[in-house]
């Protein structure tokens, strides 16, 4: 979290955990697996807010800027 690159890696891990999306699936086992992954993302976020809460808003701001840059360059946003 102490560098822009590190925050980008953490953001991608949070995204891959499914923290920012629904885990609903009609298959209960698939949904249970997704919820486990999402739980891990929640624990990561809790750790961030405990250890370095001042850097979370910085990470979000940087990610929003990256998304705008991707859209502006014709690339798809994550």
VENRA-V116584 format. One record per backbone hydrogen bond with DSSP energy under -0.5 kcal/mol. CO is the residue of the C=O (numbers start at 1). NH is the residue of the N-H. If there is no record, write none. Layout:
CO	NH
CO	NH
This chain:
3	7
4	8
5	9
6	10
7	11
8	12
9	13
10	14
11	15
12	16
13	17
14	19
15	18
18	21
26	28
27	31
28	32
29	33
30	34
31	35
32	36
33	37
34	38
35	39
36	40
37	41
38	42
39	43
40	44
41	45
42	46
43	47
44	48
45	49
46	50
47	51
48	52
52	55
52	56
53	56
53	57
54	58
55	59
56	60
57	61
58	62
59	63
60	64
61	65
62	66
63	67
64	68
65	69
66	70
67	71
68	72
69	73
70	75
71	74
